[in-house]
Amino acid sequence: MTIPLVVGVDGSESSLEAVDWAAQEAARHEVPLRLLHATAGHHEASDVIGAALERAGKGAPSVPLSSVVLHEDAAGALVDAGRNAFALVLGSRGLGGLAGMLLGSVGLAVAAHADCPVVVVRGGVEHRGSRFGDIVVGVEDGEGSGTAVRFAFREAQVRHCRLVARHAWSPPIESPGAPGQSGFALQALRRPPAQVLADALRDPAARYPDVRVSDEVVEGPARRALLDAASGADLLVVGARRRRGHIGLQLGLVNHAVLHHAPCPVAVVPQI
């Protein structure tokens, strides 16, 4: 049986927006959609699930739907569901959440502990659809973004859109170089940033030859480079490393920044 895409619902408008996004995503990948509602109460569960099922059915009538209500902690229930899920999809804030830009504690906990990709559906309607035709993926030096790059290629393939692969870097502080030496020359003392990007893209590009790729090397903080690129994107993809000696993932400053402030949906993809 095909594993489902799982979306968390809690009755908030944000979670219904996540249902809309998840229904379209399930249709693209031809996977079933499962709606999960975790609650400590009993009386409102049927109404919450009923409204979400109706919304999903209208958005993607061909997608097989199922639902489950669990009377337990929401973050724990979602992380457990993610052990056998295509991906987990969440709204950017739940009931009682801030009306601003901050992601709630459930979203952060799920993004930090899930074994599968976690998509936090952020932004206005123009970013939650396919208006821009771009997916952005952040590429870092090392192995932390390998699975994220493959995920981003697959998304670009099914959406028939362009993939923008962006690698941000800063000159080595301990190697000032000669007066007037450019930042690129300084970075060349280590691993050239263009090489970092080329190495990360080589294998997935061969696997998905039809995907149009724009590779971009940007000097400056990674969080700013990714947030700037996300302003014209339908989806922003970032990777997350496993933490040595700890359960869960390492959600660093960059991941926290994009999860709280990105203008479009964000996919956090754990390193395999």
N, C-alpha and C positions, 0 to 999 in steps of 0.2 A: 504494500500500500504506500502511496506517495505521502511523505510527511507533510504536515500542513504548515501554512503561514499562520502564526498566532498573533492576535491583536488583543490588547488589554482594554477593557471597557469599564467605565465607572459611572456613566450617566452624564458626565460633563460634556460640554460642546467640544472641548479639545479632544476627548476620546472619540467622539463621533467623527471628527475630522480625520482622526487616525484610522477609523473604520473605512471611510471613503478612500483614503490612500491605500490601505491594505487590500481592499477589494480590487482595485485596479492592478495592484502589484501581483495579486494571486492570479488574475486573469492573464497578465503578461507571461507569467511563468507556468501557467496551467497547473497550478497546485490548489488543493482545497484550502478554505479559510476557516479557522476556528476562532470563535469569540470567547474570551475568558473573562469572567467577572469574579473577583475575589472580594469578599465582604464579611464583616463580623455580624451583620444583621441578616434578616430573612425576608422582611416584608417587601422591599423594593427590588429584589433581584430579578424577578420575572419581568417587571416593567423595563428595567435597564437592558436586559438581554433582548427583550422583544423589540424595543426601539432600535437597537443596534442591528439585529437581524434584518429588520425591515429596510434599514438604510443600506446595508450591504447588498441585499437582494436587488434593490433598485439600481445600485451603482454597477453591479457586475452580475447580471441574472444567470450567466452560464457557470458561475463558480460554485462548486459544492460547498455548502455551509454546514457548520455544526457549532454547538455552544456548550460551555461548561460553567457551572457556578461552584465555587469553592469557598468554604467558610474558614478562611485562614488569611494570614498576612499576604498582602498583594505582591510585594517584591519577591517573597519566597515562592509563591505560587507561580509567578511568571518565570523565575529562574528555573524552577523544576520543569515547567512546560518547554523551556528552551532546550532541554537536553534531547528532545525529539521534535525539533521544529526547523522548518526552512529558514525562518527568521522570526524575531519578535518585533512587534510594532506598537508604539506607545504614543499617546498625546504628549504635548510639551508641558502641560500642567493639568492637575486633576481638580476634583472638587475641593474648594477651600484654598486652592493655590493662589499665588500672587497673580495679579492681572498684568504684571510686567513681563519681562523677558526671561525670568529665571526658571530653570527646570526644577521640578520637585524632587524630594528625597527618594521616592519610589523609582523614578526614571534613572537617577544616578546609581542607585543600588543595583538595578537590573543591568545597566550598561557595564557596570564594574564586575559583575559576577556571572553573566550568562555565557554559555558555551557556544552560542550561535550569534550571528549578526543581530544587532539591536538597532532599530530605526526609530528615532524620535522625530515625530512629524511637527515641524515648526513652519513658521512663515504664513504669509497671506495666501489667498486662493491662487494667485498667479504663480507662486513658487511650489504649491502643492500639486499643480498639474504638470503639463509638459510644454509650457509656453516657451521656455528658453532653449530647449534642445541641447543642453550641456549637462554633463555630469563631471564634477570635480573630485579628484582624489589627491590626498596629500601623500607625498612620497618622502620618507625619511631615510637616512643612512642606516644601514644594518638590515636586520630581518623583520623588524616590527611591522612594516607595511606590506609585506609580500602577499598575505592573504587578502588584505584590503584592495590591493591593486587588481588581483584576479576577480574579486567581487565586483569592482567597478567596471572592468571590461565586460563581464557578463551582463551587468545592468545596461551598459551602453549598447550591447548587442541586441537585447530584447526590445529596447526602446528605439533602436535605429537612430541614435544620436551621437554627438561628438563627445569624446572623453578628453577632459583637460587634466593632465597630470602635472602637478605643481610641486617643485622641491624648493624649499626655502633654506637659506644658509647664512651664516655670518662669518666674517674673517676671524681667524684664530687670534685671540687676544694676546697670547704669549709669544706670537711671532709677528712683530710689527713690520718687519721687512724694511726695504730701502725707502727713503723719502720719495713720494710720488708713485710708489708701487700700487697697482690697482688691487681691488678686493679679490678679483678672480685670480690674480697672480699669487696672492697670499694663500688663498684656499688651495691652490695647486700644490703647495707644500705638503698637503695631506692628500685626500682623494678628491679629484676635480668634481665639482657639483654636477656638471653635465654627465660625467661618468656614472655617478650615483643614479641619476634618473634613467640613463640608457640601460644600465644593468637591470633595474627594477622592471622596465617595460619589455625587455627582449622576449622572454618566454611567453608571457600572456599575449603579446602582440602577435606572435607566431600562431598561437592557439585561436585567436579571434582576428583573422586578417581583414575582415570587413569593417572593423571598427576604426573610425577616423580618430586619430590621436593628435592632440596639440601638447607638446612637452614644453614646460616653462620652468626656467630656473630664476628664482627671485632672491635678491639679497635683502635680508631683513628678518624680523621675527616671523616664525611659522604661523602663529595664530592670526597675525594681521594679513599675511599673504593668503591664507585660506578663507578668512572672512571676506576679504575683498573679492576673491574669485567667486565666492558663493552668492554674491549679490546678483549674478547673472546665471544662476544654475538651478536645475530642478532637484538636484541631490548632491550632498557633500559626503564623501566617504573618507573615513580615517581609520587607522589601525590602532590596536591596543596590544601591548606585550603582556605576557604572563609574568606575574610577580614571583620571584624566587623565594621559596620558603613560605609563601602565603597563598591562600585560596583566592582566586579572582584575577583581575587584570589590573594593569597599571594605567590608570587614567591620569595622565599628566596635565600640565597647565594648558597645553594646546587643546586636548580633548575637552577639558572643562570649559574653555573659552568658546569652542564651537557649539557645544551642547547647550550653553546658556545664551548665546548671542547670535548664532547663525540665522540668516534670513530665509533659509530653506530647510527641508528635512535633512537630518544627519544620520548616517549609518556608521555605527561603531562596530568594526569587524575584528574579532579576536584572532591573534596569531595562532596558527595551528602548529 
